[in-house]
Each structure stands twice: as C-alpha cells, then as structure tokens.
C-alpha cells in the first residue's frame, strides 16, 4: 500500500507566535510549507495567519503635546 501524499500549502506565522519547522524556529512573518491538515490545525490555534482574514490596521500610538514651561519645577 502506498503512502498518501498530502498537498503542501505555504503559510505565514502570526504576530507574537513562533513555530518549529524542519528543526528551526520560524518567527512572526516567516513563511513555512506544510501539509494542508497541519496548516489548518495551526491556523485554528492562532499560530498561522488566515489568508482569508483581513489584516488589522496598525496605527501609531497617541500623540501628546506638552503645555507650559519647558523647565520642570525644582524639588526644593
């Protein structure tokens, strides 16, 4: 009986995640080629990005303006 060969798909590691692939760690944004079933399992756990999902918008943090003196009060 011949072994079943499963189709491979390319996937991207999700932000904040790391997966071990072929003996080395692949961090966020790294690309891996995995069998379809394994990629689906890792996607369901949040380790790989879902290609059908919309990427979140990344915006800069809040901006603050300083009012008043440029010199802080003395600690006397």
NORWO-V763906 format. One record per backbone hydrogen bond with DSSP energy under -0.5 kcal/mol. CO is the residue of the C=O (numbers start at 0). NH is the residue of the N-H. E is the energy in kcal/mol with one decimal. If there is no record, write none. Layout:
((CO NH E) (CO NH E))
This chain:
((3 5 -0.6) (6 35 -1.9) (8 33 -2.6) (10 31 -2.7) (11 48 -3.0) (12 28 -2.5) (13 16 -1.7) (18 20 -0.6) (18 25 -3.1) (20 23 -1.7) (23 20 -3.3) (24 26 -0.5) (25 18 -2.3) (26 29 -2.3) (29 12 -2.7) (31 10 -2.9) (31 33 -0.5) (33 8 -3.1) (34 38 -2.5) (35 39 -2.3) (36 40 -1.9) (37 41 -2.4) (38 42 -2.4) (39 43 -2.2) (40 44 -1.1) (41 46 -2.5) (41 47 -0.8) (42 45 -1.5) (46 13 -2.3) (48 50 -0.6) (49 52 -1.4) (56 58 -0.6) (69 71 -0.5) (73 75 -1.1))
